[in-house]
Amino acid sequence: MNEKSFSLEVDYRYFKKKILETTGIALDAYKPRQMQRRIKELSERKGFYTLKKFWSFLEKNPEEYRKFLDYITINFSEFFRDVDRFNELERKIIPDLLTRTPNLRIWSAACATGEEPYSVAIILEKSYPEVTTRILATDIDEGALEKAKIGIYDKTHVKNVPPVILDRYFIRKGESFIVKENIKRRVKFKKINLLEDNFPREFFWLILCRNMIIYLEDEIKNTLLVKLHNSLRKGGVLFLGGTEKILAPEKFGFKLIGNCFYQKI
Ligand SMILES: C[S@@+](CC[C@H](N)C(=O)[O-])C[C@H]1O[C@@H](n2cnc3c(N)ncnc32)[C@H](O)[C@@H]1O
């Protein structure tokens, strides 16, 4: 290790400690090389060539700190992300689950700015109005949750929403799309750090945890999968992101029942 890379290591350790103290986010849980590279890139883009200097800049600039958190938590989302999977959810997974229970408890874990739980709420409102239980939607990022509660999106986030659904479940205001109250009412937002906090005490029939575990170290990811499995009812389904495969689902007590859908056995 040369002197330069050593000082970067020391710097990164200091930076991680500060982030942990101020946000409770343990950066070590995320793929370290990827995370370190992203932070270094941002720091350099802002003109700081040591992470210590970058940290003191962030400390003094709350708005920049907010943007930085958005950047590291990567909270991009959109409505009906992976349209085919959401069609499968609507036409196969939800009706199957409804043969097992009328009380379909759903959890959107790592819901970012709310597009995911609202997409599920739209499906329920449209096709399964008899399901009245509220969807629990959680994320580690309070800023994202605030945006989610407000429910105003620009067109890039609704590009997968068919025009008829846009007309029915959104109010258009200039360039923005506002989620209607009947959809909002179906979702309850709460802050939960999936790697640190206690999980909800109830059990769910459907858990969406999409495009989050991909950033985790293998061991951390496996621990999270076990916890998600524990939070499901037997026969309940875990819905993962398009690039997040469980290689040996049986080892975790799951059976693959569709692309991205894992049923608790
Ligand atoms: C790329 S977004 C995925 C959003 C949505 N699930 C989707 O697929 O469109 C990843 C989200 O995971 C959240 N996240 C990252 N680490 C987390 C943790 N430890 N606990 C809870 N949420 C976390 C981030 O804040 C971010 O909102």
PDBQT file of the ligand as one rigid body, heavy atoms in Angstrom, charges set to zero:
ROOT
HETATM    1  C1  LIG A 301     -32.620   2.284  -5.227  1.00  0.00    +0.000 C 
HETATM    2  S1  LIG A 301     -33.739   2.600  -3.904  1.00  0.00    +0.000 S 
HETATM    3  C2  LIG A 301     -34.980   1.386  -4.209  1.00  0.00    +0.000 C 
HETATM    4  C3  LIG A 301     -36.361   1.956  -4.116  1.00  0.00    +0.000 C 
HETATM    5  C4  LIG A 301     -37.479   1.001  -4.492  1.00  0.00    +0.000 C 
HETATM    6  N1  LIG A 301     -37.496  -0.162  -3.643  1.00  0.00    +0.000 N 
HETATM    7  C5  LIG A 301     -37.363   0.582  -5.931  1.00  0.00    +0.000 C 
HETATM    8  O1  LIG A 301     -36.995  -0.555  -6.222  1.00  0.00    +0.000 OA
HETATM    9  O2  LIG A 301     -37.609   1.415  -6.813  1.00  0.00    +0.000 OA
HETATM   10  C6  LIG A 301     -32.854   1.948  -2.495  1.00  0.00    +0.000 C 
HETATM   11  C7  LIG A 301     -33.417   2.443  -1.191  1.00  0.00    +0.000 C 
HETATM   12  O3  LIG A 301     -32.862   1.664  -0.139  1.00  0.00    +0.000 OA
HETATM   13  C8  LIG A 301     -32.775   2.502   0.982  1.00  0.00    +0.000 C 
HETATM   14  N2  LIG A 301     -31.856   1.909   1.954  1.00  0.00    +0.000 N 
HETATM   15  C9  LIG A 301     -30.508   1.781   1.860  1.00  0.00    +0.000 A 
HETATM   16  N3  LIG A 301     -30.022   1.202   2.977  1.00  0.00    +0.000 NA
HETATM   17  C10 LIG A 301     -31.105   0.974   3.775  1.00  0.00    +0.000 A 
HETATM   18  C11 LIG A 301     -31.246   0.399   5.066  1.00  0.00    +0.000 A 
HETATM   19  N4  LIG A 301     -30.184  -0.038   5.746  1.00  0.00    +0.000 N 
HETATM   20  N5  LIG A 301     -32.479   0.298   5.603  1.00  0.00    +0.000 NA
HETATM   21  C12 LIG A 301     -33.556   0.753   4.913  1.00  0.00    +0.000 A 
HETATM   22  N6  LIG A 301     -33.489   1.310   3.693  1.00  0.00    +0.000 NA
HETATM   23  C13 LIG A 301     -32.269   1.417   3.125  1.00  0.00    +0.000 A 
HETATM   24  C14 LIG A 301     -32.289   3.809   0.428  1.00  0.00    +0.000 C 
HETATM   25  O4  LIG A 301     -32.525   4.899   1.308  1.00  0.00    +0.000 OA
HETATM   26  C15 LIG A 301     -33.078   3.893  -0.874  1.00  0.00    +0.000 C 
HETATM   27  O5  LIG A 301     -34.234   4.643  -0.683  1.00  0.00    +0.000 OA
ENDROOT
TORSDOF 0
